[in-house]
């Protein structure tokens, strides 16, 4: 397993990060612990979770993922595991999490205290805003609509000041963003540097063979400001494994999310045709479609870590093993040719 310095932090994170959004919905506590044990034994030192997990998020299961990680984490050497979690932004589905959907100083404090209790730890290594409180086009939206702009959103400076208090209290080591725009990345860095506040060290956005929008919109910011990508959905909700070619597999995220807006970008009509050339290329290279998709993300210079997830140990083993796969220049050129023919089908 390779390790990479995460942005301007002193965190050396594994190339593969274990995503945990299935724990408590698709995976039991014992299955979650087995996954965590396997990942740690195979060099993964980086675990990502969120206060709203598991997904699909609902009041009766909310916070269960952090609880499962907490019962595992308490028997690990704490300094050997890098734990990332997130505070939820405002959304119709998650109003039950706290008494306010805002990412305000008061809500940041309330969220971190609850997450620390569930995780059974004194600190979180990387604490992220799951999605902005201000209006941004995310989760499949692709155009900014000025009419939706919010004037009542908590100012970024106030959020940074709240994070600064958590860092000084030893409850958070570093902060990061998620589902964020280039403007947001730059504004968080600008204000932090201007006011001597904690600087974001990463941004967690969707990135895969079928959604490479990050490359044209965010990588210049990553390069100049040293804010690397934590790539989520590198398998496009399992679509890039090929398992959904004949319909959504049982107990899969796509099956669970039918009828909801979350995950809609992975159900677009043209996606199947856009993925088939990647399946064909994987067969030519003698590897599974999942391995091809993950090895591609692992290879990107702007990726700090690739967040994989699994519901079975077989999937987990295959996903982690992708860290040892190096794609040839010819394979990467073939991927770019396919991409040029099918631009961003899962944007």
Secondary structure as UniProt FT lines:
FT   STRAND          3..5
FT   TURN            7..8
FT   STRAND          12..14
FT   STRAND          16..19
FT   TURN            21..22
FT   TURN            24..26
FT   HELIX           29..41
FT   TURN            42..43
FT   STRAND          46..48
FT   TURN            51..52
FT   TURN            59..63
FT   HELIX           64..73
FT   TURN            74..75
FT   HELIX           78..80
FT   STRAND          82..87
FT   HELIX           92..94
FT   TURN            95..96
FT   HELIX           105..119
FT   STRAND          124..129
FT   TURN            139..140
FT   HELIX           146..148
FT   HELIX           156..168
FT   TURN            169..170
FT   STRAND          172..178
FT   HELIX           182..195
FT   STRAND          200..206
FT   TURN            209..210
FT   HELIX           213..217
FT   HELIX           219..225
FT   STRAND          228..232
FT   TURN            234..238
FT   HELIX           239..241
FT   TURN            242..246
FT   TURN            250..251
FT   HELIX           253..256
FT   TURN            257..259
FT   TURN            262..263
FT   HELIX           264..267
FT   TURN            269..270
FT   HELIX           271..285
FT   HELIX           289..299
FT   TURN            301..302
FT   STRAND          303..308
FT   HELIX           313..321
FT   HELIX           322..324
FT   HELIX           329..341
FT   TURN            343..346
//
